[in-house]
Amino acid sequence: MKVSHERDTQLAMHLYRVFAKSFKSVNEHVVNGSKIEGFNPTSFAVMEVLFYKGRQPIQQIGAQLLLQSGNVTYVVDKLVEKGYVRRRPCPEDRRVIYAELTPSGEQLMQKLYPLHEQHIQHALGGLDEEEKRQLIGLLGKMGKHAELVQIVRQQG
């Protein structure tokens, strides 16, 4: 039993290192390929969320991107200054502020997003369609388990 546990632990550690290194490589390829003047990866990620999902509460953007609310507020402020994003108060709950793309932000993303998709496609081009589906399933399963472990740890 102990040997099996040690082997599983070693395998888990190896998987973690491969996962982290692979994510870093893919992410760097996508981020470097999607660089545009005046945008950092976080700014682009905020605009991508708004482009893909439409108007979002600012707090929800932070949760989706795993960012602290202060960081999202700062990024949204900069995008508002550039005229790409605007804030809208929620009519039902004045504590909630939405962010949405302006027409110029929408136009910019319509121009940039296909290039961003192309960089992702190139970075993941080493996998065929079935391998991508399998990896989506496995990573989803891994992520859900990690979330559950975190919840149990916080409760116990």
C-alpha positions as MATLAB code, in Angstrom:
seq = 'MKVSHERDTQLAMHLYRVFAKSFKSVNEHVVNGSKIEGFNPTSFAVMEVLFYKGRQPIQQIGAQLLLQSGNVTYVVDKLVEKGYVRRRPCPEDRRVIYAELTPSGEQLMQKLYPLHEQHIQHALGGLDEEEKRQLIGLLGKMGKHAELVQIVRQQG';
ca = [
       0.000    0.000    0.000;
       2.789    2.424    0.918;
       4.655    1.817   -2.359;
       1.468    2.460   -4.340;
       0.838    5.711   -2.419;
       4.429    6.873   -2.998;
       4.171    6.029   -6.686;
       0.861    7.906   -6.938;
       2.391   10.909   -5.164;
       5.366   10.915   -7.546;
       3.015   10.646  -10.510;
       0.887   13.513   -9.159;
       3.994   15.676   -8.727;
       5.145   14.881  -12.258;
       1.680   15.675  -13.627;
       1.668   18.987  -11.773;
       5.064   19.981  -13.195;
       4.089   18.995  -16.747;
       0.740   20.791  -16.408;
       2.364   23.971  -15.051;
       5.096   23.989  -17.704;
       2.613   23.290  -20.514;
       0.263   26.022  -19.330;
       3.161   28.477  -19.076;
       4.331   27.669  -22.611;
       0.871   27.906  -24.164;
       0.017   31.058  -22.226;
       3.276   32.792  -23.174;
       2.700   31.942  -26.846;
      -0.837   33.334  -26.729;
       0.047   36.418  -24.663;
       3.119   37.287  -26.732;
       1.201   36.770  -29.947;
      -1.714   38.892  -28.765;
       0.351   41.835  -27.537;
      -0.896   45.184  -28.703;
       0.395   48.623  -27.881;
      -0.856   49.866  -24.526;
      -2.404   46.570  -23.403;
      -1.107   44.159  -20.841;
      -2.413   40.580  -20.638;
      -4.835   41.489  -17.838;
      -6.373   44.334  -19.850;
      -6.813   42.050  -22.823;
      -8.334   39.347  -20.584;
     -10.894   41.816  -19.176;
     -11.812   42.942  -22.679;
     -12.029   39.321  -23.814;
     -14.522   38.510  -21.036;
     -16.654   41.517  -21.988;
     -16.421   40.696  -25.697;
     -17.302   37.046  -25.230;
     -19.905   37.338  -22.443;
     -21.187   40.901  -22.789;
     -21.847   43.279  -19.915;
     -20.602   41.851  -16.599;
     -20.568   42.976  -12.959;
     -17.035   44.145  -12.217;
     -16.791   41.754   -9.235;
     -17.731   38.838  -11.487;
     -14.974   39.723  -13.968;
     -12.451   39.425  -11.154;
     -13.805   36.039  -10.129;
     -13.675   34.751  -13.712;
     -10.081   35.904  -14.164;
      -8.975   34.963  -10.627;
      -8.066   38.587   -9.881;
      -8.587   40.653   -6.756;
     -11.316   43.268   -7.082;
      -8.829   46.136   -6.689;
      -6.840   44.876   -9.666;
      -9.962   44.603  -11.818;
     -11.074   48.095  -10.793;
      -7.673   49.490  -11.783;
      -7.721   47.702  -15.159;
     -11.303   48.799  -15.844;
     -10.330   52.399  -14.928;
      -7.527   52.311  -17.507;
      -9.822   50.818  -20.173;
     -12.444   53.494  -19.413;
      -9.750   56.187  -19.838;
      -8.865   54.720  -23.248;
     -12.528   54.702  -24.257;
     -12.813   50.925  -24.693;
     -15.002   50.173  -21.659;
     -17.753   52.007  -19.804;
     -19.342   51.498  -16.411;
     -23.099   51.128  -15.963;
     -24.856   51.053  -12.588;
     -27.256   48.176  -12.024;
     -30.804   49.590  -11.905;
     -31.941   46.938   -9.383;
     -28.948   47.082   -7.023;
     -26.979   50.317   -6.816;
     -24.066   48.472   -5.175;
     -23.432   46.563   -8.412;
     -21.539   48.225  -11.247;
     -21.400   46.655  -14.682;
     -18.583   47.001  -17.181;
     -19.263   46.762  -20.891;
     -17.387   47.424  -24.097;
     -17.949   50.731  -25.836;
     -18.449   50.708  -29.608;
     -14.716   51.425  -30.051;
     -13.863   48.580  -27.634;
     -16.188   46.257  -29.549;
     -14.599   47.314  -32.840;
     -11.089   46.749  -31.478;
     -11.971   43.268  -30.209;
     -13.636   42.334  -33.507;
     -10.320   43.170  -35.125;
      -8.063   41.490  -32.521;
     -10.058   38.460  -31.418;
      -9.612   36.399  -34.602;
      -5.840   36.833  -34.258;
      -6.072   35.798  -30.591;
      -8.038   32.680  -31.588;
      -5.413   31.909  -34.214;
      -2.621   32.089  -31.614;
      -4.528   29.711  -29.345;
      -5.131   27.334  -32.258;
      -1.422   27.360  -33.128;
      -0.384   26.814  -29.508;
      -2.718   23.819  -29.192;
      -2.106   22.534  -32.708;
      -0.129   19.556  -31.450;
      -3.376   17.948  -30.298;
      -5.982   16.465  -32.598;
      -9.703   17.055  -32.038;
     -10.222   13.945  -29.902;
      -7.197   14.729  -27.731;
      -8.541   18.244  -27.148;
     -11.908   16.814  -26.061;
     -10.190   14.343  -23.721;
      -7.998   17.055  -22.236;
     -11.007   19.333  -21.686;
     -12.726   16.519  -19.793;
      -9.684   15.586  -17.743;
      -8.765   19.171  -16.846;
     -12.382   19.885  -15.919;
     -12.426   16.822  -13.669;
      -9.101   17.815  -12.102;
     -10.279   21.384  -11.490;
     -13.578   20.319   -9.916;
     -11.776   17.912   -7.600;
      -9.284   20.608   -6.574;
     -12.184   22.995   -5.826;
     -13.881   20.324   -3.704;
     -10.663   19.634   -1.779;
     -10.297   23.370   -1.123;
     -13.885   23.635    0.175;
     -13.404   20.630    2.466;
     -10.118   22.085    3.743;
     -11.782   25.439    4.509;
     -14.655   23.759    6.360;
     -12.543   21.379    8.373;
];
